[in-house]
């Protein structure tokens, strides 16, 4: 517990200087920081400590960051921010496809990194907040049912394992059945920051959600693309 906050962050990078610098930054913000220097060490720490967010590098020995992200996602839906010196769009999309919530390119801006961490923790924590202006505790749409108090989406009566970011997107679309949202608006509402080059980030998250809720993700019946405009949840 730090300053009564109890928010513990795991920082994973094989460059010890980077881990040290990020740790100093986050401890200055009042967080508790755990450190790992490869993917396997990160998984070991996550198995015994209650971590609220993971910052992880891509290129690491023993187990690379993207493989570690996939392994973490098999068990937990905590926010994951990928750090990488590579700023190419393809690497960003790959990280998001594996299950990361966000991506920060090195060299990172300390203020931006701290703001991203704060934003993801707030969004993740708020999933337990039932004061979300619920008009009803359940929204039913065909074979989907979204419980606004639990913040859980059910498909055919089975709860789906969604990350905090995916849940936010689903909630936005389920509360506004039939309404088309441009990618920029989804990004602003879900990530709670201005949308710069947000199209790919939103697209990858939509694809992951479809894989979990659609019977045939290649021919979705619920989350539809309205070409040139954005995305909507089809009313059933």
C-alpha positions as CSV (number, residue, x, y, z in Angstrom):
1,X,0.0,0.0,0.0
2,X,1.3,3.4,-0.9
3,X,-0.3,6.6,0.4
4,X,-3.4,4.5,1.1
5,X,-3.9,4.0,-2.6
6,X,-2.8,0.4,-2.9
7,X,-2.4,0.7,-6.7
8,X,0.4,-1.6,-7.7
9,X,2.0,-1.3,-11.1
10,X,4.4,-3.8,-12.7
11,X,7.1,-2.4,-15.0
12,X,8.8,-4.9,-17.3
13,X,11.8,-4.1,-19.5
14,X,15.2,-5.7,-20.0
15,X,16.8,-2.2,-19.8
16,X,17.3,-1.7,-16.1
17,X,17.8,2.0,-16.5
18,X,14.4,2.4,-18.1
19,X,12.7,0.4,-15.4
20,X,14.5,2.6,-12.8
21,X,13.4,5.8,-14.5
22,X,9.8,4.7,-14.9
23,X,9.7,3.5,-11.3
24,X,10.9,6.8,-10.0
25,X,8.3,8.6,-12.1
26,X,5.4,6.4,-10.9
27,X,6.5,6.3,-7.3
28,X,6.5,10.1,-7.4
29,X,2.8,9.8,-8.5
30,X,2.1,7.7,-5.4
31,X,2.0,4.2,-6.9
32,X,3.7,1.1,-5.7
33,X,6.0,-0.4,-8.3
34,X,7.1,-3.9,-8.9
35,X,10.0,-4.6,-11.4
36,X,10.7,-7.4,-13.9
37,X,13.4,-7.7,-16.5
38,X,11.9,-10.3,-18.8
39,X,8.5,-11.8,-19.7
40,X,8.8,-15.0,-17.5
41,X,9.8,-12.9,-14.5
42,X,6.7,-10.7,-15.1
43,X,4.4,-13.8,-15.2
44,X,5.9,-15.1,-11.9
45,X,5.3,-11.7,-10.2
46,X,1.7,-11.6,-11.5
47,X,1.0,-15.0,-10.1
48,X,1.8,-13.9,-6.5
49,X,1.1,-10.2,-6.4
50,X,-2.1,-8.2,-6.9
51,X,-1.1,-5.9,-9.8
52,X,-3.5,-3.2,-11.1
53,X,-1.6,-2.3,-14.4
54,X,1.3,-3.6,-16.4
55,X,3.8,-1.5,-18.4
56,X,5.7,-3.9,-20.7
57,X,8.5,-3.7,-23.3
58,X,8.2,-5.7,-26.5
59,X,11.8,-6.9,-27.2
60,X,13.0,-8.9,-24.2
61,X,14.9,-12.2,-23.5
62,X,13.4,-15.5,-22.4
63,X,9.8,-14.4,-23.2
64,X,9.1,-11.4,-25.3
65,X,6.5,-8.7,-24.4
66,X,3.8,-9.7,-26.9
67,X,3.9,-13.4,-25.9
68,X,3.8,-12.3,-22.2
69,X,0.7,-10.1,-23.0
70,X,-1.1,-13.1,-24.5
71,X,-0.3,-15.2,-21.4
72,X,-1.5,-12.5,-19.1
73,X,-4.7,-12.1,-21.0
74,X,-5.5,-15.8,-20.6
75,X,-5.9,-15.1,-16.8
76,X,-6.5,-11.4,-16.2
77,X,-8.2,-8.3,-17.7
78,X,-6.0,-5.7,-16.0
79,X,-4.8,-2.8,-18.2
80,X,-1.7,-3.4,-20.2
81,X,0.4,-0.7,-21.8
82,X,3.0,-1.8,-24.3
83,X,6.3,0.2,-24.4
84,X,8.5,-0.1,-27.5
85,X,11.2,1.7,-29.4
86,X,9.4,0.7,-32.6
87,X,6.9,3.4,-33.6
88,X,5.6,1.7,-36.8
89,X,1.9,1.4,-37.0
90,X,2.1,-2.4,-37.6
91,X,3.9,-3.0,-34.3
92,X,1.3,-1.0,-32.5
93,X,-1.6,-3.0,-34.1
94,X,0.2,-6.2,-33.3
95,X,0.5,-5.3,-29.6
96,X,-3.2,-4.3,-29.5
97,X,-4.2,-7.5,-31.3
98,X,-2.4,-9.6,-28.6
99,X,-4.5,-8.0,-26.0
100,X,-2.8,-4.8,-24.9
101,X,-5.0,-1.8,-24.1
102,X,-2.6,0.9,-25.2
103,X,0.8,1.6,-26.7
104,X,3.5,4.2,-25.9
105,X,6.5,4.6,-28.1
106,X,10.0,5.2,-26.8
107,X,11.4,7.7,-26.1
108,X,8.3,8.4,-24.0
109,X,7.2,11.7,-22.6
110,X,7.1,11.2,-18.8
111,X,4.0,13.4,-18.3
112,X,2.2,11.5,-21.1
113,X,3.1,8.1,-19.7
114,X,1.9,9.2,-16.2
115,X,-1.3,10.5,-17.7
116,X,-1.9,7.3,-19.7
117,X,-1.4,5.2,-16.5
118,X,-3.8,7.3,-14.5
119,X,-6.4,7.2,-17.3
120,X,-6.3,3.4,-17.6
121,X,-6.4,2.9,-13.8
122,X,-9.4,5.2,-13.5
123,X,-11.2,3.4,-16.3
124,X,-10.4,0.0,-14.9
125,X,-11.4,1.0,-11.4
126,X,-14.6,2.6,-12.6
127,X,-15.8,-0.8,-13.9
128,X,-16.7,-1.5,-10.3
129,X,-18.6,1.8,-10.0
130,X,-22.3,1.3,-10.3
131,X,-23.0,5.0,-10.4
132,X,-22.8,5.1,-14.1
133,X,-26.1,6.7,-14.8
134,X,-27.8,3.3,-15.3
135,X,-31.2,3.7,-16.8
136,X,-31.8,0.0,-16.3
137,X,-29.6,-2.7,-14.8
138,X,-29.9,-4.8,-18.0
139,X,-29.8,-4.1,-21.7
140,X,-31.0,-7.0,-23.9
141,X,-30.2,-7.2,-27.6
142,X,-30.9,-10.5,-29.3
143,X,-28.6,-13.1,-27.8
144,X,-26.6,-10.4,-26.0
145,X,-27.4,-9.1,-22.5
146,X,-25.3,-6.4,-20.8
147,X,-25.6,-6.0,-17.1
148,X,-24.9,-2.4,-16.3
149,X,-24.3,-2.9,-12.6
150,X,-22.0,-5.9,-13.0
151,X,-20.5,-4.4,-16.1
152,X,-20.6,-7.8,-17.7
153,X,-21.7,-8.8,-21.2
154,X,-23.4,-12.2,-21.6
155,X,-23.8,-14.0,-24.9
156,X,-26.3,-16.8,-24.9
157,X,-26.3,-16.6,-21.1
158,X,-22.5,-17.0,-20.8
159,X,-20.4,-14.2,-19.4
160,X,-17.7,-13.0,-21.9
161,X,-14.1,-12.3,-20.8
162,X,-13.6,-8.7,-21.9
163,X,-10.8,-6.3,-20.9
164,X,-11.7,-3.0,-19.2
165,X,-11.2,-1.2,-22.5
166,X,-13.4,-3.7,-24.5
167,X,-16.1,-3.4,-21.8
168,X,-16.2,0.4,-22.2
169,X,-16.6,0.1,-25.9
170,X,-19.4,-2.5,-25.5
171,X,-21.2,-0.4,-22.9
172,X,-21.1,2.7,-25.2
173,X,-22.5,0.7,-28.1
174,X,-25.1,-1.3,-26.0
175,X,-26.4,1.9,-24.4
176,X,-26.8,3.4,-27.9
177,X,-28.2,0.6,-30.0
178,X,-28.4,1.5,-33.7
179,X,-26.4,4.7,-33.3
180,X,-23.3,5.0,-35.5
181,X,-20.1,6.2,-33.7
182,X,-17.1,7.5,-35.7
183,X,-13.8,5.8,-34.5
184,X,-12.6,9.2,-33.2
185,X,-15.7,9.6,-31.0
186,X,-15.3,6.1,-29.6
187,X,-11.7,6.8,-28.8
188,X,-12.5,10.1,-27.1
189,X,-15.2,8.6,-25.0
190,X,-13.4,5.4,-24.0
191,X,-9.7,6.5,-23.8
192,X,-10.8,9.9,-22.4
193,X,-8.3,11.9,-24.5
194,X,-8.1,13.5,-27.9
195,X,-8.1,11.1,-30.8
196,X,-4.9,11.3,-32.9
197,X,-4.5,8.5,-35.5
198,X,-7.1,6.5,-33.5
199,X,-8.7,4.5,-36.3
200,X,-6.4,1.5,-36.0
201,X,-6.5,1.4,-32.2
202,X,-10.4,1.3,-32.3
203,X,-10.5,-1.1,-35.2
204,X,-8.3,-3.7,-33.4
205,X,-10.4,-3.5,-30.2
206,X,-13.6,-3.9,-32.2
207,X,-12.1,-6.9,-34.0
208,X,-11.2,-8.5,-30.6
209,X,-14.7,-7.9,-29.2
210,X,-16.2,-9.4,-32.4
211,X,-14.1,-12.6,-31.9
212,X,-15.6,-13.0,-28.4
213,X,-19.3,-12.2,-29.0
214,X,-20.1,-13.0,-32.7
215,X,-20.9,-16.5,-33.8
216,X,-19.1,-15.7,-37.0
217,X,-16.7,-12.8,-36.6
218,X,-16.1,-12.6,-40.4
219,X,-19.9,-12.0,-40.9
220,X,-20.9,-10.1,-37.7
221,X,-24.5,-9.7,-36.9
222,X,-24.1,-7.3,-34.0
223,X,-21.1,-4.9,-34.3
224,X,-21.3,-3.5,-37.8
225,X,-19.1,-1.2,-39.8
226,X,-20.9,1.7,-41.5
227,X,-18.3,2.4,-44.2
228,X,-16.9,5.9,-44.2
229,X,-18.6,6.7,-40.9
230,X,-17.9,4.3,-38.0
231,X,-19.3,1.5,-35.9
232,X,-22.7,0.6,-34.4
233,X,-24.4,-2.1,-32.4
234,X,-27.2,-3.5,-34.6
235,X,-30.5,-3.5,-32.9
236,X,-32.1,-7.0,-32.7
